[in-house]
Amino acid sequence: MEITSTIKYVGVDDLDIDLFESQYVVPEGMAYNSYIILDEKVAIMDTVDARKGAEWWANVEHVLGSRTPDYLVVQHLEPDHAALIHEVLDRYPQTKIVATAKAVQMMPQFFDSVEFEGRTIAVKEGDTLSLGSHTLQFFVAPMVHWPEVMVSYEQSEKVLFAADAFGKFGALCNGGAWDCEARRYFINICGKYGAQVQTLLKKAATLDIKTICPLHGPVLTENLGHYIGLYNIWSKYEPENEGVLVAYASIHGGTAVAANRLADMLREKGAPKVVVTDLSRCDMAEAVEDAFRYSHMVVCAASYDADVFPPMHDFLHHLKLKNYQNRKVAIVENGSWAPTAGRVMRGMLEGMKNIEIVEPMVTIRSRMKESDLPAMEHLAVALLA
């Protein structure tokens, strides 16, 4: 694949992987992106996961032909992008690694048998590297989403090599719409670091960008304002859509019935979108994505061991890890003899930033009854007010 006549794609698709980072389901596989800039000097932009090393090397050798890379630019040291650094140095001893000082410091943690002395160039904010007619300018991007990350801007062809920013789940050969899987990727991979992403977006706003080359997902060449706009929303923890996520954790079905009845009430009262999620069976990453996507949320859970049913605890724990904030949330608890779920959920939510907990909390005893409906109606009205 050509990005331009002098910038070539040498990445690979992984259709065999079941869990990305051992936790995120990827039914459409994963792309590990890598690029080569051909000029008076040659730069490889990142490697790939060791799982696909043989395919990557075939792509690299096809593009390089008889040429030797002068530089390996390492924008992110995570193993799905940097696993083959040692192989590059073995094959091409004269190649210099270009990375942030933090990345250079961390490399021996991953490659303890490699001698890096004299083989690295540590760059800092704004530094440039001339390849001939192409010039790379480097911008540090700490905690997007590791501390050693940088992005690279090629000045002549106006290409931003964006590291993990603007990535998405899914192999390139499977295509698919960008927004949904990019949202799930961003919230779950980078979501904790919204402030740092905002800093990077401000740097990007000073550049004339024609193409975005991320380390996962498709190369972006059109309607860049759409993608940048969504990143701006997500990283500021603003709702992308008006709507309500009703997330429930039910043991024997009673809480599920109540959650679905409340969802019907919300629809009847004009909620523009209502999404119901069974936390015991859903993709947790998708549930977290939806919590960030919508403006309102209801959490409904059974009590369990004087606490809350674990799928709900897991969900709220994930939200806290990813910096969930700026939302209205209603609570429905269920308990047959000593309801505790509401207290636990409230405590977890109160530990998050700028969460408005809607009153009244509704308590169901084992099964929803006609006598519970007025309180649920009141809660629905208060949530949408």
N, C-alpha and C positions, 0 to 999 in steps of 0.2 A: 504494500500500500504506500502511495506517495502522499505525504502531507504537502510538500512542494517539490519542485524538481531537485532540490538539494537536501531536503529533510525527508527521511524515509522511516516508515513504521516497521519495527522488527519485533513487536510484541507477539504474544501467544494467547490462545484461548485454552481454558481448562474446563473441559466438560465432565471430568471425572470427580471433581470435588463435591462433597455433599454439604460440608459446613465450612464457611469462610471464618477464619480465626477461631475455629472449633466451636462456634456458637450460632452463626447466622446461616439459616438455610438458603441455599442458592440453587433452586431448581433449574435455572437457566445458565448455570455455570458461572465462570468468572474470567475476566480478561486481565492479563498482566501486561501493561503497556511499556514499551521501550522504543527509543527512537535513535536514529543516527543522523548527524549533520555532516555532510560531505563538503569540504572546502579545502583550502591550502593545508589546513590541519583538520583532523577528523575527531569528532566527539561522539561518544556513546552516551545517551541520556538514560541512565539507570539500567539495571539488569532485570531479572524476573525471579519468580519462585523456582526453587530447585526442582520442584515437581515437573517442570516443563523445560529443564535446562537443555536437553538435546534438541528440541524444536527451536528454542531461542538461538542456539549456536548455529543451526542451519540457516536461520534467517539472517543472522549477523554476517556469516561468511559469504552468503549470497550477495549482500549489499556491499560489503567491503571489497570483495574480489581480492586483488593482490595488495590492497592497502592495509596499513596498520593504524589502529586508533592512537591518537596522541593523548586523548583525555577520556576518562570515564567520570562523568558528572553524577554524583550520588546526591540526589535531593532528599531522599528519605531512606533510613537505614533498616527499616522493618524487613524481615526476611522475605516477604512476598515480592520485594523490589530489589533487594541487595544481596540475595543469597549467593550470587555467582561472582562476587567481587574477587575472590581469591583465584577463580579460574581465569578471569580476565588478566590478572597480574601474572599468572603462570604462563599463559600463552603469549602475552605481550609485555615483557619485562620493562620496556621503556615507557609504557603508558602511565600517566600521572592521574591520580584520583583527585577530583575537585569536589570539595564538600565544605560544610561549615566546620569551624574549630570543634564544636561539640560532637559532630559526627566523626571527625578524625579521632577524637578522644575515645569515643565509644567503639570504634571498629575492632580493637583487639578483644573486646568482650565476645564478639561473634567469630573472630578468626584468630585464635590465640597462637597459631603456628605460622602466621604470615608476618613478615618483617615489613612494616609500613614506613620505617625511617627513610626519608629522602624520596618517598614515592607519593606524597600527598601535597596538595595545595589547599590551604585553609583560606576560605574567602569570607568576607564580612559584607554587611549591608552596603549595596551600591557598587561593589567591586565589579569589574568587567574582565572578560576574557576574549581576546580576538582570535578568530579562527581563519581570518583572511577577510573575505567580504561579509562574513557573519560575525556579530559580536554578541556574546552572552552577557547579560547583566543580572546580578544575583540579589535577591531580596530574602532576608531571613524571615521565617514563618514559624517561630517556636510555638509548640503545642497545637499545631495544626497537622497532625495531632500528637506528635512526639516533639521533644525539646530540640532536636537537631535539624529540623526540617528547614529547607529553603525552596524557593521557586526560582525559575530562570526565565528571563525574557530575552528572546532573540530580536535584536533591534531592527535588522534590515527587512525581515519578513513578518515582523510584528506577531510573533508566536509566543504565547505564554505556556511554558512547561510547568504545570500547576501542582505537581506532586499529588497528594491524595485529594486535594480540593477539586470539586466538580466531577468526582468519580461516581460510579454507580455499580450496583450488582448486575451480573449478567455477562455472558460471553458475547463478543462482538458478532459472532456468526448467528446469534439468536435475535439480534436486533431488539425491538421492544421500545416502548415509550420511555423517555428519559425521566420524567418528573417523579413517578411513583417509586421506582427502584433507586433513584438518586436521593429522594427524600429518606427512604428507609436506611440507605447507606449513611447519609450525612448525620441524621439524628443519632444513630447507634454507634457510629465510628467517631464522629467529630463533635457530637452534640454538646458535650460537656464544655467545650472550649469556644463558645460563641463570641466572647470578647476578643479572643485571639483571631478568630475568623474575621471579625469586623476590622481589626487592624490590617489584616491582609487585603481585604476589599478596598480599604482606603488607599493602600499602595497601588493596587491594580487600577484604581480610578485615575491615576496619574499617567497611565500608559495607554498608548494607542494599540489596542489588542484586536487582531483580525482572526486569530485562531487560538483555541485553548486545547492543549494536549495534556490530559490528565493521566494518572498512572493506572486508573481503572475506567472502563466504559469508553464510549465513543469520543472521537475527536470532534470538537464543537467548532463550527465554522459559520453558522447562520443564527440570527436572532439571539446574539449573545446577551442582550439586555434581559431576556427572559430568564436565562440561567442565573445571571448575576443578581437579578431582582429576587429570585427565590432564595438564593444564598443569603441575601440581605435580610429577608423575612425570617428565615430559619435561625440565623445566627443572632438575631435580636430577640428571639423567643416570642415573636408575635404570632398570633393565629394566622394560618394561611387561608382558612375557610371558616365562615360562620357555621356552626353545627355543634352537635353533642355526641360525644363518645360515651356509651353506656357500657362499662366494663364490669363483668360480674364473675364471682367465684362461688360456685354452688356445689354442695356435696351430694344432696339427694334430689335436687331439682326444684325445691321450694324457692330458693333465691333466684333461680333462673326465671321462674314464672313471674316473680315480682319485677325483675329487671325488664323483662319484655313488656309487661303491662305498663310500666313507667315510660318505656320507649314509645308505646302507642299514645300515651297521654301527651308526650312532648310533640309528637307529630300532629296530633289533633289541635294542639295549641299554637301551631305555626312554626315550629323549629324548622329551619331551612334544610337541615340534613341531620339524620339520626343514624348512628352506626352502633350496632350491638356486638360485643365481643365476649366470647366465653374464654376466660383466662386459663381454664384447665386444658383447653384443646387448641387454642390459637397459636400462631407464630408470635412469640413474645416480642420479637423485634418489630413486627407489624403493629401490634397493640401499642407499643411505645411510640411508633411513628404516628399513629392516629391520635394519640393523646396530644402530641405536639401540633398536629395538623389543625385540630378543631378548637374552637373558642371556649367550649364548655365541656364538662365531664361529669358523669355520675359513676361512683364506685359502689357496688353492691356486693356484699360478702357475708358468708356464714361465719359464725364464731367457731373457734377450734382450739382446744387445749388452753382455754382462758386467754386466747389471742385471736388471730384472724386466720382464716383458711389460707394455707401457704401460697397458692397461686396468686392471691391478691397481695400478700406480703412481698412476693417476688416482683410483681408488677410495680408496686410503689417504690420498692428499693431501686429498680431500674430507672424509674422516673427521677428519683433523687440523684442518682449517679450522673444522669444526663442533664441535670440543671433545670428540670421542669419548673416553670414559673409563669406568672401573669395570666392566670386562668381562674374561672369560677367553677367550683366543684361542689356537688351535692353528694350526700352519704345516705345509703340504705344498709342497715345491718339486719342480720337474722340470728336468732338464738332460741333454743328450745327451753332452756332453764335459766341461764345467766349470760345474756348477750354481752360480748366483749369486743366484737369486731369493729363497731363504730368508734369506740374509744381508741383502739389501736390505729385505725385508718386516720382518724382525726389527728392523732399525735404525729404520724408520719407526714401527713400533708402540712401540718403546721411547721414542720422542719424545712419546708421548701419556701422559696422566695415569692412574695406577692401572690399568695393563693387566697382567694376569697372563698371561705367555706359557707355554703348557703344553708340557712336554717329554714325549717326544722330538720334535724336528722330524723329519719323514719326508722322505727324498729318493728320488724316482723317477728312474730312468734311461731316458728316452725313452718307455717304455711300462710300465704296472703289470704286475708278474709275481706269480706265486704266492709267491715269496720275499719280496715286499713286504708281504703280508697280515698277518703277525704284528706288524710295527711299526705298521701302521695300526690293528690291533685294540688295541694298547697305547695308541696316541694317543687312540682313541675312549674307552677306559676312563678315561684320565687326564683328558680334557676333562670328562667327566660326573661325576667324583669330587667 
